[in-house]
Amino acid sequence: MQRPGLFPARSGRNLEFRMEDKAQAPPEATGPAPAEQGPATIVQERHTLSGLPCKTVYGPADRPAPAEEAARLGQPGAYPFTRGPHETMFRGKPWTMRMFSGFGTPEDTNQRFRYLLSQGQTGLSTAFDMPTLMGFDPDHPLSRGEVGREGVAVATLEDMDRLFADIPLDKVSTSMTINASAVVALAFYVAVAEARGLSPSQLQGTIQNDMFKEFIAQKEWICPLRPHLRIVGDMLVYCTRHMPKWNSISISGYHIREAGATAVQELAFTLANGIGYVEIGRAAGLEVDDFAPRLSFFWDIHNDFFEEIAKLRAARRMWARIMRERFGARDPRSLRLRAHSQTAGASLTAQQPLNNTVRVTLQALAAVLGGTQSLHTNSYDETYALPTEDAATLALRTQQIIADESGVSNVVDPLGGSYFVESLTDEIEAAAQTYLDRIDGMGGMANAIEAGYPQREIANAAYDHQRKVECGEQIVVGVNKYQHRGPEISPPTLKIDEGPEQSQLERLHAFRARRSQAAVTRGLDDVRRACEGAHNIMDAVLAATRSGATLGEVCDVFRNGFGTYKDPGHL
């Protein structure tokens, strides 16, 4: 998951000046009013945000013969899972309400976790700060001023223990949004659970661990792509053997979409990444049905209501076909695409921030009607800072009102059979398949990334969208239409002072002072040897963290052994 950015808000402020200038321009000369032309109406051409054309009305002629339609749709919980991965969907179990949270010290975030659980949240989702994500300890020069700012600071086993204090790890599902240093975070979590008398097999949750999308979109890495994929593969093997309830990879379209991709590109590139991970698992000697059931996906739910619903439906159908026809999967669980969704941070605006509550509500409703398994709803104030407790509560209440008051969960797949929704699902699938075929022709996603292909496609799409916003072709309420002419009123914001950074520095130094340096050195040497040889890196990292190695120390082994990476800027 990714924090919403300010890019739309910044561009919108520039746009306001242009729109004001335009509004003050003298009107063009016009002749007499035209005579009435009768009831005929000129219907403007409309497209989805991905550029797919929308007809004025859809009907039976837009759908295939009944037998073919039935094969495309199936039934909920049955191949090809277009209508949902589970038979009873939300009639049987509501989606997991999993709010993304993290700031300051582990205690700060633990308090927010426990507050949200007390308010009805049903799963945890952890946001880490930038030093943790990039594999640096708080005392590294690059960490200065960033510790605890955009997420929680976790550098040691003790930090992870504090983060989940008084939270039963065998009862709560935990998601950790971390990638480049994910192997260390997972090792910390397992070691904390073991210290509490739990087995790794009892833990349920997800580690994002999606390095393809990091090199495509989010740009957080420690070493080059291929070594990162080696680590991902070793984590996949470890989780398959020891953590049967744990999702070893959350294959993430969210960051790809937030970087500027269209819904079609998000779907295609994410499925291509998923294909790459299945190939990594098989190359590691795993049977596809042993690990594929624990792969999960993560989608961005943007403003185009029906396109987002159709995207989720197309994703399930395409993944089921890929797993059965391409990889020979036989276990129905391997064919089911299970997904977490998050409302689109990039759609939020700093102008008229209360409007964001409406955007988030519509996006959340689209995620539910599209059949998501869990959901994070963004807070309306996230274009200004990390969400306040009140804003996060309102975002959670948005889901609860949809679940308990709207009635949308009364019927499984209520939009199934809609002429428009099914036609749009087919169109998105066909457009995404074109991208998949192109990536296959390049030899897979790793080769495509190294050639800069998805990066260029996303950059072009982002430019095109912003151009449409700047010229007013794409309306953003409060930004290029219906603007306030007076000063903008900012919401209350959460402020993070320097206290957490100082606290984490003191704790880190005290932790290092009381550990056995000899044991740490042996543990880090074992990690280095695993990187150089064929031993499982996850096993070595877990042993090193038990001995007291910090996150930064383990990641330094990766930097020294695998080298570092600089983005060549494929534009």
SULVENJO-V330758 format. One record per helix or strand. SS is the DSSP state (helix for helix, strand for strand). FROM is the first residue (numbers start at 1). TO is the last residue. If there is no record, write none. Layout:
ss->SS from->FROM to->TO
ss->SS from->FROM to->TO
This chain:
ss->helix from->7 to->24
ss->strand from->46 to->47
ss->strand from->53 to->54
ss->helix from->60 to->62
ss->helix from->66 to->73
ss->helix from->89 to->92
ss->strand from->96 to->101
ss->strand from->104 to->104
ss->helix from->106 to->118
ss->strand from->123 to->128
ss->helix from->130 to->134
ss->helix from->141 to->143
ss->strand from->152 to->152
ss->helix from->157 to->163
ss->strand from->174 to->177
ss->helix from->182 to->195
ss->helix from->200 to->202
ss->strand from->205 to->207
ss->helix from->211 to->218
ss->helix from->225 to->242
ss->strand from->246 to->247
ss->strand from->249 to->252
ss->helix from->254 to->258
ss->helix from->263 to->283
ss->helix from->288 to->294
ss->strand from->295 to->301
ss->helix from->305 to->326
ss->helix from->332 to->335
ss->strand from->339 to->343
ss->helix from->345 to->347
ss->helix from->355 to->370
ss->strand from->374 to->376
ss->helix from->389 to->405
ss->helix from->419 to->441
ss->helix from->445 to->451
ss->helix from->453 to->471
ss->strand from->477 to->477
ss->strand from->481 to->481
ss->helix from->499 to->514
ss->helix from->517 to->532
ss->helix from->537 to->546
ss->helix from->551 to->562
